[in-house]
Amino acid sequence: MNESKNLLERIKEGIQEKKGKNIVIADLTNIEDTICNYFIICNGNSPSQVMAITESIKDYVRTETGIKPFAVDGTKNSQWVAMDYGDIIAHVFLPEQRNFYNLEHLWADAKLTQIPDLD
């Protein structure tokens, strides 16, 4: 399994551990001039759940791969947290922010993969 796929899997597990919902992976690898190869997007129902998901992603990725995010932004208000892992950026939203920014549809050419909710 290549490094990006392994990292995506660990991020997904971190999200699922804290019951993050509506997980979507946007594959940007065939699109020119993007800032990364993948977005993984999910939402939590409250600012505290958004933070719990963010911490869980950090823990899963660090424990399983030794990788730490280059940057984490948005933890002050916890409505939209972006975690930069280089090739992959994880986005954890409150539902209202996610609907407003609609990242999945920013790149019409991106291949989107829905991950079913666990419960």
NUTORRO-651761 format. One line per 4 residues: number of its first residue (from 1); their letters; for each residue z, x, y of C-alpha. Coordinates in steps of 0.2 Angstrom, whole numbers. Each point is the difference from the previous one (the first is absolute). Last residue first. Layout:
N
NUM> a> Z:X:Y ~ ...;
This chain:
119
119> dldp> 64:-118:16 ~ -10:16:0 ~ -12:-4:13 ~ -18:4:-5;
115> iqtl> -9:15:7 ~ -15:-4:10 ~ -14:13:0 ~ -11:1:16;
111> kada> -16:11:1 ~ -2:4:18 ~ -17:-5:7 ~ 7:-13:13;
107> wlhe> 12:13:7 ~ 12:-8:11 ~ 2:-14:-13 ~ 15:7:-10;
103> lnyf> 8:4:17 ~ 3:-18:5 ~ 9:5:16 ~ 7:-17:4;
99> nrqe> 2:-6:-19 ~ 10:16:-4 ~ 10:-2:16 ~ 5:-17:-5;
95> plfv> 4:4:-18 ~ 11:15:4 ~ -9:15:-4 ~ 1:16:-11;
91> haii> -15:11:2 ~ -3:15:-12 ~ -13:13:6 ~ -8:10:-14;
87> dgyd> -10:16:1 ~ 13:8:11 ~ 16:-9:-5 ~ 3:-8:16;
83> mavw> 12:-15:0 ~ -3:-14:12 ~ 15:-13:3 ~ -5:-16:8;
79> qsnk> 14:-12:5 ~ 14:12:-3 ~ 6:1:18 ~ 4:18:1;
75> tgdv> -8:5:-17 ~ -17:-1:7 ~ -7:17:-4 ~ 2:11:-15;
71> afpk> -8:17:0 ~ -6:14:-11 ~ 7:-10:-15 ~ 9:10:-13;
67> igte> -7:5:-17 ~ 10:6:-14 ~ -11:-10:-12 ~ 12:-12:-10;
63> trvy> 16:1:10 ~ -8:2:17 ~ -12:-14:-3 ~ 13:-12:-7;
59> dkis> 13:4:14 ~ -12:-1:15 ~ -7:-16:-7 ~ 17:-7:-3;
55> etia> 5:4:18 ~ -15:-9:7 ~ 3:-15:-11 ~ 18:-1:6;
51> mvqs> -5:2:18 ~ -12:-15:-2 ~ 13:-9:-9 ~ 12:2:15;
47> psng> -13:-5:12 ~ -3:-16:-10 ~ -12:-8:-12 ~ -8:16:-6;
43> ncii> -19:3:0 ~ -13:11:-8 ~ -14:12:4 ~ -6:15:-9;
39> fync> -14:9:10 ~ -11:13:-8 ~ -11:14:3 ~ 7:5:17;
35> itde> -4:1:19 ~ -17:-8:-3 ~ -16:8:7 ~ -12:-6:-14;
31> intl> 4:-13:-12 ~ -2:3:-19 ~ 18:6:-2 ~ 7:-15:9;
27> daiv> 8:-9:-15 ~ 12:-13:7 ~ 14:-3:-12 ~ 9:-17:3;
23> inkg> 17:-5:-4 ~ 4:-18:4 ~ 19:1:-2 ~ 14:14:0;
19> kkeq> 13:-4:-13 ~ 11:16:4 ~ -6:9:-16 ~ -17:-7:2;
15> igek> -3:10:16 ~ 6:16:-8 ~ -10:-3:-15 ~ -16:-2:11;
11> irel> 4:16:9 ~ 2:9:-17 ~ -17:-7:-6 ~ -9:5:16;
7> lnks> 7:17:-1 ~ -6:2:-18 ~ -18:-7:5 ~ 0:13:15;
3> enm> 5:14:-11 ~ -13:-2:-13 ~ 5:-8:-17;
